[in-house]
C-alpha cells in the first residue's frame, strides 16, 4: 500500500467528519482509506495541466428569487421530529460552559 | 391476468375506460405485497390504509372527469430517500429511523397531481451508498428472479418491487448507476434523466451534482410516460433546468433508420462477463437490422471515471450528511457528555459502515492540504470525461453498451471488497459525471436465468434518442418483465 494513513490523520479526519470510531473501526478505516487513495492515485496518470475543474456540467449560475413565504407555519410538525424539544425550540446540551 | 402484471400505461387505460378502479388496482398491489414481502423485502414502509383511502379519493376524481392522466389511479412505490409528507422517510438508515417529513418531494408531488396512488417506500442501500441494497439498516432486499441473489442497488427495493409485481411502477434515484444497475439485475426498465430534468427538491442528498430521480417500470413506454409527468422546472431546486421539450412519449416510435449508434470498445474489455457481452452485442445487431448505423469506437478514460466519482461523490456526501447531528430529527444517542460528544456518538451509532467509510474519505479529500491533490484533480478529470462524451456525441446519436459487467451477484458476495463492488459501476458512473441521460432495459437472461441489461446513453437533453432506440429494440423480442410473467411464458424471457 503506497498510502499509509497514520493514527494522527484518522484522528483528524474523525474530528472533521464528527465521527467517533472505536479502535477496531480506526484500524479498518486506516486500511480502507489507504486502499481507496491508492486506487484514486490512478488519476495522476492523466495530465490535467490547463484543465479547469468542472463543478457543474451546465453553465448554470446562482438562481435568485424574492424572499417571500409561500408555505405555512410548519413549526409544530418540524419540532415533532426533534429527539428533544422544549418551549417551541430544539433542546441541546449546554454549549457554553 | 393480475392487474399488477399489466404495464402502468395499460392499467391506466383500463381505469380510464372504467373496466377496473384505482381501488381494485391498489387492493391487488397490497395483496401482492402481503404475499411476496417475506421472500423479497422490497419495502421499508407499506401504508396499506392510506393507499386505499387515496385510491378511493382518486377514483372519485377520475369518475368526476377531473383526472385524465395516463397514470391516474395506478399504484406506485417510492424509494425511501424521497420525502413524503406524513409518511416515514428513512433513507434505510438508523439515523432517520423515525423521520416524518413535513413536505413532499417535487417529483412525488408531480405524480400525486397526476393521480398516482402511493403504496409505500422502498428499501435501498443506506443513503443510496451501495450497489446491492445490502447496506440498508432495515434488512436486505432479494432479487425476485432468484432470492439467493442481490437486486442490485441502490434503488434495489424499487426495482425488486416492480419485478415482483408488487406495484405498477416505482421511482428511484441514480447517483452513479443506482437506477440502471438494479434495473439490469431485476430485468426491469429504468431511466436516469439528464441532470436537472427532475427536481431534486425533497430528495435526501447524497452527491448533489450527480443525483437524479427517474422512473423504474415494466417497459420503455411506461418509463417515457412517467418521466414526462415527473419532469418539471422547479424554483425550489437551484440546479433545475428549464427545458423546452419534455414530451418524451413522442419518441415511442419503432424507427431507428439512419440513427448513428456508437459502441465503445472500452466497454467490452476485461471484466465483462461473456454472456452479458454476447447479449448486448446481439441487441446492437437487432438495431442494425432495423436500419441503425452501428460502429465501434474508442471512448477513452473509462477506468478513470470510478476514482473521480468516489472523490466527488464522497466529498459532497461528507458535506450533505453533516446535517444529521441528533438535534433536529432522527436518532440521538442515549448518553453523552456535552454537545460535541452528542454529535459524534449520535452519528457514529446512527450511520452504517459504508456511510461512515464514505464520509471519512470525503472529509479527507476536502481537508486542507489534500483539496487540490484529490478534489480539484477529480473535478479536472470530470471535465476530461465530459469532453470525451462531447466528442463521441458529435459522431453518434446514442452510445450502446452493457449496464453492468455481470448479472446479479449472490447475496453477501460483494460487501467484503469495496473496490471490487465499486468496479461494478464502471459503465454507469461516467454518465452521472457528465450529466447525461441513460436507460437500462432487459436484453436477455444468462444461463442461470438472471436478467441482462442493455444500456443506451444519450447526449444531454437527448432522452428522446435513447427512448426511441430502446423502444425499437423492445419491439424485437418477446418480452417478460418479471419472473412471474417469465414463468407464464414457460421460463423464457
Boltz contact constraints between the chains, C-beta under 6 A:
constraints:
  - contact:
      token1: [A, 13]
      token2: [B, 360]
      max_distance: 6.0
  - contact:
      token1: [A, 13]
      token2: [B, 363]
      max_distance: 6.0
  - contact:
      token1: [A, 13]
      token2: [B, 364]
      max_distance: 6.0
  - contact:
      token1: [A, 16]
      token2: [B, 363]
      max_distance: 6.0
  - contact:
      token1: [A, 16]
      token2: [B, 367]
      max_distance: 6.0
  - contact:
      token1: [A, 17]
      token2: [B, 359]
      max_distance: 6.0
  - contact:
      token1: [A, 17]
      token2: [B, 360]
      max_distance: 6.0
  - contact:
      token1: [A, 17]
      token2: [B, 363]
      max_distance: 6.0
  - contact:
      token1: [A, 18]
      token2: [B, 343]
      max_distance: 6.0
  - contact:
      token1: [A, 18]
      token2: [B, 344]
      max_distance: 6.0
  - contact:
      token1: [A, 18]
      token2: [B, 347]
      max_distance: 6.0
  - contact:
      token1: [A, 19]
      token2: [B, 347]
      max_distance: 6.0
  - contact:
      token1: [A, 19]
      token2: [B, 348]
      max_distance: 6.0
  - contact:
      token1: [A, 19]
      token2: [B, 356]
      max_distance: 6.0
  - contact:
      token1: [A, 20]
      token2: [B, 344]
      max_distance: 6.0
  - contact:
      token1: [A, 20]
      token2: [B, 345]
      max_distance: 6.0
  - contact:
      token1: [A, 20]
      token2: [B, 348]
      max_distance: 6.0
  - contact:
      token1: [A, 29]
      token2: [B, 360]
      max_distance: 6.0
  - contact:
      token1: [A, 32]
      token2: [B, 357]
      max_distance: 6.0
  - contact:
      token1: [A, 36]
      token2: [B, 361]
      max_distance: 6.0
  - contact:
      token1: [A, 39]
      token2: [B, 307]
      max_distance: 6.0
  - contact:
      token1: [A, 39]
      token2: [B, 419]
      max_distance: 6.0
  - contact:
      token1: [A, 40]
      token2: [B, 307]
      max_distance: 6.0
  - contact:
      token1: [A, 40]
      token2: [B, 311]
      max_distance: 6.0
  - contact:
      token1: [A, 42]
      token2: [B, 307]
      max_distance: 6.0
  - contact:
      token1: [A, 43]
      token2: [B, 307]
      max_distance: 6.0
  - contact:
      token1: [A, 43]
      token2: [B, 377]
      max_distance: 6.0
  - contact:
      token1: [A, 43]
      token2: [B, 381]
      max_distance: 6.0
  - contact:
      token1: [A, 46]
      token2: [B, 381]
      max_distance: 6.0
  - contact:
      token1: [A, 48]
      token2: [B, 380]
      max_distance: 6.0
  - contact:
      token1: [A, 51]
      token2: [B, 380]
      max_distance: 6.0
  - contact:
      token1: [A, 51]
      token2: [B, 383]
      max_distance: 6.0
  - contact:
      token1: [A, 53]
      token2: [B, 376]
      max_distance: 6.0
  - contact:
      token1: [A, 53]
      token2: [B, 379]
      max_distance: 6.0
  - contact:
      token1: [A, 53]
      token2: [B, 380]
      max_distance: 6.0
  - contact:
      token1: [A, 54]
      token2: [B, 379]
      max_distance: 6.0
  - contact:
      token1: [A, 54]
      token2: [B, 382]
      max_distance: 6.0
  - contact:
      token1: [A, 54]
      token2: [B, 383]
      max_distance: 6.0
  - contact:
      token1: [A, 55]
      token2: [B, 379]
      max_distance: 6.0
  - contact:
      token1: [A, 57]
      token2: [B, 435]
      max_distance: 6.0
  - contact:
      token1: [A, 63]
      token2: [B, 238]
      max_distance: 6.0
  - contact:
      token1: [A, 65]
      token2: [B, 235]
      max_distance: 6.0
  - contact:
      token1: [A, 74]
      token2: [B, 102]
      max_distance: 6.0
  - contact:
      token1: [A, 77]
      token2: [B, 102]
      max_distance: 6.0
  - contact:
      token1: [A, 78]
      token2: [B, 102]
      max_distance: 6.0
  - contact:
      token1: [A, 81]
      token2: [B, 100]
      max_distance: 6.0
  - contact:
      token1: [A, 81]
      token2: [B, 329]
      max_distance: 6.0
  - contact:
      token1: [A, 83]
      token2: [B, 332]
      max_distance: 6.0
  - contact:
      token1: [A, 90]
      token2: [B, 327]
      max_distance: 6.0
  - contact:
      token1: [A, 92]
      token2: [B, 327]
      max_distance: 6.0
  - contact:
      token1: [A, 93]
      token2: [B, 338]
      max_distance: 6.0
  - contact:
      token1: [A, 93]
      token2: [B, 339]
      max_distance: 6.0
  - contact:
      token1: [A, 93]
      token2: [B, 342]
      max_distance: 6.0
  - contact:
      token1: [A, 95]
      token2: [B, 339]
      max_distance: 6.0
